[in-house]
Each structure stands twice: as C-alpha cells, then as structure tokens.
C-alpha cells in the first residue's frame, strides 16, 4: 500500500511517518521545500507541493491509496484541506485519515476548531473512505515550556482547574498508522486521549515529583499569559489560543469511559500517561534549580 502523509515533518506527522516505516509501508510526504525534504528519514519519497496552490498537488497524490491529512493552523486551513480532498478524489485515492480535535464539535466558537468541523463534514460527504483521528492537547506541547519549567520552576500553560485528558503524540502516530493500513475502523472517529484528567496544578505536581524539583502552576490569568505569548507568537494566533484556553478553563476537555475503551482497543494497550512521558524526558525539563 502506498501512503501519502501531509504534514509529515511536524510534531505529529514525523511520528506518523516513522510508525508507517516500522510497519514497512511505502511512504510519500508532501513538502514545501528542499530543506523540508532533507528532514525526512531514508526511504521516504518527498514530493513538492503547496496546500494553498491546488495546481501543485496532483503529483503528490498520483498512485496513492491512503492519505494522512494534517494541515497546519492558518487562515486558509479549511480551504487547504478541501483542495487536498478534491485532489485525492481526482487521483483515485481510496481513503483519507484526517487529524481533527477531540470533541471538536463541543466548541465551534474556537477559531481553529471551526475549520476542522468544516473539513470533517466535507470528508464525510466526499464518497471516500475515511477515519477521523481526534487528539486532545499533546504532552509534547510541554517541550515549548522546558525553560520555564526547568529554569524557573513554573508550568505556564493556562489549562485551568477542570482538566484535559492530554495525549502522547506517539499514541496518535500509532493509531494513525494502524487505521491507515487497516479498514477495520473506516467511518469512525477515534478519540486520542490520555488515561488521566490533568489540571494545571496536577501537571505541576507530576512535574515536581518526576523531576525532583519544585514546579508550580502559573495560574489562569489569560490576559497576562497573552501579553507574554505575543512577544514571540503572532497576535491572531494568541487570540485564537486564548479562546481555546478560556474554554478549557470553563469546560475542560475530558475523555469519557467510551473514549478510553475505544482507544485502548485500537492501541491494544492503555494509552501512555503524563507521568511516564515526563519520566522519559527528564533531561529535557530538569535544570539545577531548588530541589523539592
């Protein structure tokens, strides 16, 4: 089976590519530049194309049976995905596995949730076989905060006090590869979640325990968070994320028992825990600050 991965050099996509290679699949990745192509593992085919320019896409889909579709958050996200779906249909692609968001329809007011709902609807009406893989907030997002955690003993992501069932990206990749290579889950939405509900204080506590150093939660002040975030991140993106974090603080993003049952069935094991994730990556987070 020949597979195409769109978004194959990013946090999730690179892990999907690695997992497909472990399953001995033939893998092609859509790239925007030779620099991106150079990041790919040996044995992966790179094809140049731009998701905003439909005329550049046909070569990427030629001879492909199954596509993993993950396009980056942007003002043109929904249009990009629809260009890809149309190109896939013209090329005779059989199935698309699309990365959406866990319980995305519960929060259509969040700017980057809304286009994913549109794409889900288009894909369901496309006539193609499909699977929706729908992750919660990633454990690996915390790599962005490594300096704040290690140097200052602060966990700054304002996820609130209700809780999220955050997920390890490696579990996303395992599920994505499995549903790409099997038709057993066609037509389903697979929730990609962690085994435990995590609040901001919970996260800081686990970091403290695993790293052996004091880490405290920075709190729920979204205005202060946004002021700092805008120093390094475009304002439109910060405002989008602020809406998301407000939803997390007000409603949470929690997994049901059915979510965990289905994911465990697909993985063939329990999903990875945050404590285990931190324990595996202590060298990333730990710095010589005051011990607990």
N, C-alpha and C positions, 0 to 999 in steps of 0.2 A: 504494500500500500504506500503510495506517495503522498506525503503530507506537506502542507504549507503552514508556516507559523507567521502570523502578522503580529509584530511587537516582540520579535524573538531575541532582541538584545537588551530588553529591560529586566526589571527585578523578577517578574513572574515569567515572562516569555523565555528568558535564558534558561530557567529551570525546566520549563516545558520541553525546550529543545534537548536538554541533557537527558531528560527522562525518556523522550522518544528514541534517542540514540541508544539508551540502555535496553530499550525494547526492540532494538535492531530495525527500527522503521527508517525509511528513506525520507530525509528531511530537507525542505527548502525554506529559506527565510527571506521575506521581503525586507530590503534595506534601502535607506535613502542615500547612502554614500559608501565609498570605498573604505572609509575609516570604520564604519559600522560593520562592513563585511569582514574586516580584519579581526573583529572581536569574536567571530563565530568559531566553534570547535572544528577540528579536522573532520572532513567527511560531510559537512553541511554545505549545501548549494546556496549561494546568495544570488538573488535576482533584484535588480534595482527598480524602484518604483516610488511614487509619491501618492499617498492616500487622498490628497487634495486635488490630484490631477488624474482623472479616470483613464485618460488615454495612455498613461504609463503602466497600467495594471495588467493588461491581458497576458503578457509573458509570464507573470508570476503564477497565474492560475492554469496555464497550459499543462495538461497531463496530470493534474492534481485530483485526488479523490476526496480528501478530507482537509478542512481548514480549521486552524485555531485562530480566532479573531479577537484581538485585544488592541484597541486603538486608544491612544493617549487622550487624557482630558484636554479639551480645547474647545474653542468657539465653534468649530466645524465637526465635532465628534460624531454627531448623528449622520451628517452627510457623508463623511468618510466611510462609515460602516455600511451605509446604503450603496455607495459606489462599489465597495468590496463584494457585497451580496449580489449585486447585479452582474459584476464581472464573473463571479463564481458560477452563476446560472448560465451565462453565455458560454463558459468554458466546459460545461458539463460536470462540474463538481457535484458530488453526491451529498455531502454533509458538512455543516458548519458547527463547530463548538464555539460558542460566544461567551466571553467573560463579562458578566454583568455585576451586580452587587447584591449581597444578602438582603432579603426583604425590601428590595428597591422600591416596590410599589407602595410601601408604607410612608414614603417621604418624597413624593413627586415635586415638592417645592424646593428641594435642594438642587441647585443648578446642574451639578454633574451627575445626579441621579436621573434627571428628566430625560436626557438623550438616550440613556440605556433602556428606559421603558419604551421609547420610540423604536429603537433597534430590535428589542425583543418582539414587538408587535409585527414589524416588517419581516423578521425572520420566520415567525410562526405562519405568516401568510405567503411565504416565498415558494412553497412547494418542495423545498429542500428538507432532507432530514436534518435534525438539529438537536443539540443538547445545550442547555444554559448552565454554566458553572458560576456560582454566585458567592463570592467570598465576602467575609466580614473584614474589618480592619486588620492589616497584616502585623504580625510580630516584627517582621523585618523593617517596618517603618521606624522602629526604635533605634536603628543604626544612625538615623539622622540626628538623634539626640545623645549620641555617645559622649560627646564632650560635656554637655550639661550634666549627664548622669555621673560620669567619672571624675571630672574636674571640680564640679560644684555641688554634687550630691542632690541634684534636682531632676525630677521627671516632669517635663514641661507640656506634654501633650494633654490638652484640656478635655479629656474624655468623660469627666463627670463622676457622679456617685451612684448611678443606676446600673451601669455595666454593659459591656460588649463581650460577645464570645469571639474574641480575636483568634486569628488563624495563622499557622505557619505556611509560608509560601511553598515550601516543599510538599505539603499536603495538597495544595492547589495543583501543583505540577503533576503529582502522581495521578490525581483524579482526571485532570485534563487529558493526559496521555492515555489513560485507561478508556475513557469514553470516546476518544478519537479512534482507537483501534478496535473497539467493540460496538456492536449495535444494540447491546442489551439495555442501554439506558436512553435510547433515542426518544425524543419528545419530553424528557424530564428536565426539571430544574434541580440541580444538585447543590444544596447548601454547603458552603465551605466555611466551617466554624471550628473554634477550639472547644475543648471539653469543659472549660470553666468560664463563668461570667467574671469579667475583670473590670473593676472600677479604677479610677486614678489612684486612690490610696492603696488598693490591692496591688496594683502594679509596682508602686514604690516599695511596698513591703516585700514583695517577692525579689525585687532587685536588691534590696538591703540584705535579705537572707542569703541569696546566691552569691553576691559579690563580697560579702563580709564587710560592708561599709555602709554608712548611713545615707539613705536616699529618701527624700521627702517629695510628696506631690506638690506641684506649684500652685494648684488650685484651679478654680473655674472662672476666673476673670477673663472673659473673651476679649474685652477691649485692650487690656494690657498684652494679652497674647498676640492680638492682631498688630498692635504697634510694633512689637519686636519682629514678627514674621514679615512685615512689609519692608524691613531692611534688606531682606535677601530674596523675597518672593514677589512676583507681580501682584498688584493690588487686586485685580479681578479674581485671581486665584485665592488670595487670602480671604476675600469676602465670601467666596463660594465655600471654602472650608469652614469659615466662621458659622455659616448657616448650618453646615453639617454638624459641627461640634455642639451648637445650640440644640439640635435635635438629639444628639447623643446625651446631652445633659438633661434634657426634658423627658425623653422617651427611652433612651438606651437602644441597643441593637443586640437583642438576646436570641439565642437559639432555643427552639422547642425540643422536647424529647424526640419527636418525629424527625427533626432535622438531624440530630445526633445519631439516631438509629440508621437513617439512610446513608449518611456519610460513612459511618462505621462499616456498613455493608459494602459500600463501594471500595473503600480503602482496604477492607479485610483486616482491620485493626482499629483501635481507638485513635483519634487524631492526636497530634503532638500537643503537649502542654507548654504554657509560657515558662514555667519554672525550668523545664528541660531545655527549652530554647536558650534561656539566659545562661544556664549551666554550660551549655555547649559553646557559648560565645563570651565567656568571662573576659578573655583577652581583649575584646573589642570595647567593653564597657568599663572594666575596672581600672582605676588610677590610684595613685598613692595619696588618698585623702583620709580623713579621720575614720578610724575603724568603728564599727558598731559597738 
